[in-house]
Amino acid sequence: MNPMKPLIPILLLSLVIAAAPLPAAVTLESFTFPTKAEEQHFKDLLGQLRCLVCQNETLAESDADLAHDLRAEVYEIMKSGKNDQEVIDFLVKRYGDFVLYKPPVKPSTYLIWYGPFVLLAIAALLLVRAVGRQRQVQEPEISAEERKRLDRLLGDDAGKGKQG
């Protein structure tokens, strides 16, 4: 039996995958603008929008496929003459407030805005209670008999050092 025979299908599949065209990434450089100011305006708008995949990156920073698609969509909307607010309204309607890197303060986003402060307050309260309880616990006094026993175990020098 030829040892290469089982590897042939794997090699063929690897060649097919390698030969397949890669999807073109929609980078910021892919878009053309009449002026540098308009290009910067586009980048600034993308900086206000969150990548729905990465979540901790703006649309301008993200390299996720969805971010590429959203950048192209924002570009097309802007090219059609819509202003920033119309672009943002469209994306919020489609994806919710989560698409905004700084969502507005309203009842549906209170948890996002105030949740960390509530958790911090709870942690501070628990810390104060724990410290308060620790102060209330007093070390028990040892009797004279126990003190003598300790002195004998530790040696007379240690006992004199503590008393003197």
Secondary structure as GFF3:
##gff-version 3
##sequence-region A 1 164
A	DSSP	alpha_helix	7	19	.	.	.	ID=ss1
A	DSSP	three_ten_helix	28	30	.	.	.	ID=ss2
A	DSSP	alpha_helix	36	47	.	.	.	ID=ss3
A	DSSP	alpha_helix	65	79	.	.	.	ID=ss4
A	DSSP	alpha_helix	84	95	.	.	.	ID=ss5
A	DSSP	three_ten_helix	97	99	.	.	.	ID=ss6
A	DSSP	three_ten_helix	107	109	.	.	.	ID=ss7
A	DSSP	alpha_helix	110	136	.	.	.	ID=ss8
A	DSSP	alpha_helix	144	154	.	.	.	ID=ss9
A	DSSP	alpha_helix	156	163	.	.	.	ID=ss10
###
